[in-house]
Amino acid sequence: MRYIGQGLSSLDTFCSFMCLPNPVCQKAYDRINAKITDISEALANASMKKAAAEEKNIDGTVNSAVVSGDGTWKTRGHTSLIRDCALIGADCGKVLDMEVMSSYCKGCDSYKGPKFGPKYSAFLAKHQIFCRKNHSGSAGGMECVGHVQKRTGSRLRKLKALWGKKKLSDGKTIGGKGRLTDAIISKLTTFYGNAIRANSHNVNEMRQAVWNVWAHTSSTDDEPKHWFCPKGKNSWCKYNVSVHNSTVNEFSHKNTLPKAVSEVIKPVFKDLSHLKLLRRCLGGKLKMLMSH
């Protein structure tokens, strides 16, 4: 029943229709669910810890790692009460961290008396540590970035389809190994969304971060474009780390988009129309966007 989002009452109904004995009582049902939750959480944490160690080993970093993030609602539309989000390692492709956000708690509704007074205060004091509600606000307010991110992916795919077998300035097509593949489009789209989420406090910085997605991925040894990448030894930009360590002469750009391809997709990252849509949300909704 848990897998289809139903509880004990639905199990009671199912058993009656199937002429089966009555299921366990509510207290036993809650204890079983609590046990399953504890075990599942322990296994999930162990798995994510192992995946994080694997990601760091592949990436070769100690205090940082490149990740992608995404989330989904339990039900479609902007009325869902539960959302989950996850961080996935860029190299290992495994979940490194996850969070479930809920604007509803069944335990809170179990109190049937008036929602005020000393009895209710005593109930809240006991229930607080078990409360599942960890978000307040609209579902729609947090969906805005997801839509913008998907639009960017759609524009890149349309560009790829538009050029098709046509030759670019370097005499090759836009697709193929090392060029604008579906995997690269997915990565660029994720980076675009992350740039928005990480700079939800300021549209100008958001614009700079979005532009940096194009600049960083089109940088070459002859023409590095890491103007807006974080600087210092702890930067996720390996080029700027090499600058900090004075080893830039030994650095070599890898997995860089060819110049001919980067020039074709450049207008997608220069376009401000998507960010203008987000600007209208900056008065408060953007601060609700999940940044991790």
C-alpha positions as CSV (number, residue, x, y, z in Angstrom):
1,M,0.0,0.0,0.0
2,R,2.9,2.4,0.7
3,Y,4.1,2.0,-2.9
4,I,0.8,3.2,-4.3
5,G,0.4,6.0,-1.8
6,Q,-2.3,4.4,0.3
7,G,-2.6,3.8,4.1
8,L,-4.2,1.3,6.5
9,S,-7.8,2.3,5.6
10,S,-7.2,1.4,2.0
11,L,-5.7,-1.9,3.2
12,D,-8.8,-2.6,5.2
13,T,-11.0,-2.0,2.2
14,F,-8.8,-4.2,0.0
15,C,-8.9,-7.1,2.5
16,S,-12.7,-6.8,2.8
17,F,-13.2,-7.0,-1.0
18,M,-10.8,-10.0,-1.2
19,C,-12.4,-11.8,1.8
20,L,-9.2,-11.7,3.7
21,P,-8.7,-11.4,7.4
22,N,-8.5,-7.9,8.9
23,P,-4.9,-6.4,8.7
24,V,-2.9,-5.2,11.7
25,C,-4.2,-2.4,14.0
26,Q,-3.1,1.2,13.5
27,K,-0.4,1.1,16.1
28,A,1.2,-2.1,14.7
29,Y,1.0,-0.6,11.2
30,D,2.8,2.6,12.3
31,R,5.5,0.6,14.1
32,I,6.1,-1.5,10.9
33,N,6.3,1.6,8.8
34,A,8.7,3.3,11.2
35,K,10.9,0.2,11.1
36,I,10.9,0.1,7.3
37,T,11.7,3.8,7.2
38,D,14.6,3.5,9.6
39,I,16.1,0.6,7.7
40,S,15.6,2.3,4.3
41,E,17.1,5.5,5.5
42,A,20.2,3.7,6.9
43,L,20.7,1.8,3.6
44,A,20.2,4.9,1.5
45,N,22.7,6.9,3.6
46,A,25.3,4.1,3.4
47,S,24.8,3.9,-0.4
48,M,25.1,7.7,-0.9
49,K,28.2,7.8,1.3
50,K,29.8,5.1,-0.8
51,A,28.8,6.9,-4.0
52,A,30.3,10.2,-2.8
53,A,33.6,8.5,-2.0
54,E,33.5,6.9,-5.5
55,E,32.8,10.3,-7.2
56,K,35.7,12.0,-5.3
57,N,38.0,9.1,-6.3
58,I,37.1,9.4,-10.0
59,D,37.1,13.2,-10.0
60,G,40.4,13.4,-8.1
61,T,39.2,16.1,-5.7
62,V,39.1,16.2,-1.9
63,N,36.7,18.9,-0.8
64,S,34.5,19.4,-3.8
65,A,32.7,17.4,-6.6
66,V,30.8,18.3,-9.7
67,V,27.1,17.3,-9.5
68,S,23.8,17.7,-11.2
69,G,20.5,18.1,-9.4
70,D,16.9,17.7,-10.2
71,G,13.6,17.2,-8.5
72,T,10.0,16.0,-9.0
73,W,6.6,16.3,-7.4
74,K,4.6,13.4,-6.2
75,T,1.7,14.4,-8.4
76,R,1.5,16.4,-11.6
77,G,0.5,20.1,-11.6
78,H,1.1,22.8,-9.0
79,T,-0.9,21.3,-6.2
80,S,1.3,18.5,-5.0
81,L,2.2,18.5,-1.3
82,I,5.4,16.4,-1.6
83,R,8.5,16.9,-3.6
84,D,11.9,15.2,-3.7
85,C,15.2,16.3,-5.1
86,A,18.5,14.5,-5.7
87,L,22.2,15.3,-6.4
88,I,23.9,13.0,-8.9
89,G,27.7,12.7,-9.4
90,A,28.8,14.0,-12.7
91,D,31.3,11.1,-13.2
92,C,29.9,8.1,-11.3
93,G,26.3,8.8,-12.2
94,K,25.0,7.8,-8.8
95,V,22.9,9.6,-6.2
96,L,25.1,11.4,-3.7
97,D,22.4,13.1,-1.7
98,M,18.6,13.5,-1.6
99,E,15.9,15.4,0.2
100,V,12.2,15.1,0.5
101,M,10.2,18.2,1.0
102,S,6.6,18.1,2.3
103,S,4.1,20.8,3.1
104,Y,1.8,18.2,4.8
105,C,2.1,16.0,7.8
106,K,-0.4,13.3,8.6
107,G,0.6,13.3,12.2
108,C,-0.4,17.0,12.5
109,D,-3.9,16.1,11.4
110,S,-4.2,13.3,13.9
111,Y,-4.9,15.9,16.6
112,K,-8.7,16.2,16.6
113,G,-9.2,18.8,19.2
114,P,-9.1,22.6,18.9
115,K,-5.8,23.9,17.4
116,F,-5.1,26.2,20.4
117,G,-4.6,26.1,24.1
118,P,-2.3,24.2,26.5
119,K,-3.4,20.7,25.3
120,Y,-2.5,21.6,21.7
121,S,0.8,23.2,22.7
122,A,1.7,20.0,24.6
123,F,0.8,17.9,21.5
124,L,3.0,20.1,19.3
125,A,5.9,19.8,21.7
126,K,5.8,16.0,21.5
127,H,5.0,15.8,17.9
128,Q,7.6,18.4,16.7
129,I,10.5,15.9,16.5
130,F,8.4,13.5,14.4
131,C,6.7,16.1,12.2
132,R,7.2,15.5,8.4
133,K,6.3,19.0,7.3
134,N,9.5,20.8,6.2
135,H,8.3,23.3,3.6
136,S,5.8,26.1,3.4
137,G,4.8,27.8,0.2
138,S,3.3,27.0,-3.1
139,A,4.4,24.1,-5.4
140,G,4.2,26.4,-8.4
141,G,6.7,28.8,-7.0
142,M,9.3,26.1,-7.0
143,E,8.5,24.8,-10.5
144,C,9.5,28.0,-12.3
145,V,13.2,27.1,-12.7
146,G,12.4,23.6,-13.9
147,H,10.3,25.0,-16.8
148,V,13.1,27.4,-17.8
149,Q,15.7,24.6,-17.6
150,K,13.6,22.4,-19.9
151,R,13.0,25.2,-22.4
152,T,16.8,25.6,-22.7
153,G,17.1,21.9,-23.4
154,S,14.3,22.1,-26.0
155,R,16.1,25.0,-27.8
156,L,19.4,23.1,-28.0
157,R,17.6,20.0,-29.4
158,K,15.8,22.1,-32.0
159,L,19.2,23.7,-33.0
160,K,20.6,20.2,-33.4
161,A,17.7,19.1,-35.5
162,L,17.7,22.3,-37.6
163,W,21.4,21.9,-38.6
164,G,21.0,18.2,-39.1
165,K,23.5,17.0,-41.7
166,K,24.5,20.6,-42.7
167,K,28.2,21.4,-42.4
168,L,29.4,23.9,-39.8
169,S,32.3,26.3,-40.2
170,D,34.8,23.5,-39.5
171,G,33.3,21.3,-42.3
172,K,31.6,18.8,-39.8
173,T,28.0,18.3,-38.7
174,I,26.8,19.6,-35.4
175,G,26.3,16.1,-33.9
176,G,28.6,13.2,-33.4
177,K,31.3,12.2,-30.9
178,G,32.8,15.1,-29.1
179,R,30.2,17.5,-30.4
180,L,26.5,18.4,-29.6
181,T,25.3,14.9,-28.5
182,D,22.2,14.3,-26.4
183,A,24.4,13.7,-23.4
184,I,26.1,17.1,-23.8
185,I,22.7,18.8,-24.2
186,S,21.5,17.1,-21.0
187,K,24.7,18.3,-19.2
188,L,24.4,21.9,-20.5
189,T,20.7,22.0,-19.5
190,T,21.5,20.8,-16.0
191,F,24.3,23.4,-15.6
192,Y,21.9,26.1,-16.8
193,G,19.4,25.2,-14.1
194,N,22.1,25.0,-11.5
195,A,23.3,28.5,-12.4
196,I,19.8,29.8,-11.9
197,R,19.3,28.1,-8.6
198,A,22.6,29.1,-7.1
199,N,22.0,32.8,-7.9
200,S,18.3,33.1,-7.1
201,H,19.1,36.2,-5.0
202,N,20.3,38.3,-8.0
203,V,19.3,38.3,-11.6
204,N,22.5,40.0,-12.8
205,E,24.6,37.3,-11.1
206,M,22.3,34.7,-12.5
207,R,22.8,36.1,-16.0
208,Q,26.6,36.0,-15.5
209,A,26.4,32.4,-14.2
210,V,24.3,31.3,-17.2
211,W,26.8,32.9,-19.6
212,N,29.6,31.2,-17.8
213,V,28.1,27.8,-18.7
214,W,28.7,28.5,-22.4
215,A,32.1,30.1,-21.7
216,H,33.5,27.3,-19.6
217,T,32.4,24.5,-21.9
218,S,33.8,26.2,-25.0
219,S,37.2,27.1,-23.5
220,T,40.3,25.7,-25.2
221,D,44.0,25.8,-24.4
222,D,44.5,28.6,-26.9
223,E,41.4,30.5,-25.8
224,P,40.5,30.0,-22.2
225,K,37.2,31.7,-21.2
226,H,37.0,31.1,-17.5
227,W,36.3,34.8,-16.7
228,F,33.4,34.1,-14.3
229,C,34.5,30.7,-12.9
230,P,35.2,30.6,-9.1
231,K,38.9,31.3,-8.4
232,G,41.2,29.7,-5.8
233,K,42.3,26.3,-4.8
234,N,38.8,25.1,-3.9
235,S,37.2,26.1,-7.2
236,W,35.2,23.5,-9.2
237,C,37.0,25.0,-12.3
238,K,40.1,22.9,-12.7
239,Y,41.7,25.6,-14.9
240,N,41.4,28.2,-12.2
241,V,42.8,25.7,-9.7
242,S,45.8,25.3,-11.9
243,V,46.1,29.1,-12.2
244,H,46.1,29.3,-8.4
245,N,48.8,26.5,-8.2
246,S,50.9,28.1,-10.9
247,T,50.6,25.0,-13.0
248,V,48.5,26.4,-15.8
249,N,51.2,25.5,-18.4
250,E,50.6,21.9,-17.6
251,F,46.8,22.1,-17.8
252,S,45.0,20.7,-20.8
253,H,41.3,21.3,-21.6
254,K,39.3,18.1,-22.0
255,N,35.8,17.5,-23.3
256,T,35.6,21.0,-24.8
257,L,33.0,21.7,-27.4
258,P,34.5,22.6,-30.8
259,K,34.4,26.3,-31.6
260,A,32.1,25.8,-34.6
261,V,29.5,24.1,-32.3
262,S,29.9,26.6,-29.5
263,E,29.2,29.5,-31.8
264,V,26.0,27.8,-33.0
265,I,24.6,27.4,-29.5
266,K,25.9,30.7,-28.2
267,P,22.6,32.6,-28.8
268,V,20.8,30.2,-26.5
269,F,22.9,31.4,-23.6
270,K,22.9,35.1,-24.6
271,D,19.1,35.2,-24.8
272,L,17.7,37.0,-21.7
273,S,14.0,36.2,-22.3
274,H,14.1,33.2,-19.9
275,L,15.7,35.3,-17.2
276,K,13.2,38.1,-17.6
277,L,10.6,35.5,-16.7
278,L,12.5,34.7,-13.6
279,R,13.0,38.4,-12.8
280,R,9.2,38.7,-12.1
281,C,9.6,36.0,-9.4
282,L,12.6,37.6,-7.7
283,G,10.4,39.4,-5.2
284,G,10.3,36.3,-3.1
285,K,9.5,33.1,-5.0
286,L,13.0,32.7,-6.3
287,K,14.3,32.5,-2.8
288,M,12.2,29.4,-2.3
289,L,14.0,27.6,-5.1
290,M,16.0,24.7,-4.0
291,S,19.7,25.5,-4.3
292,H,21.3,22.2,-3.4
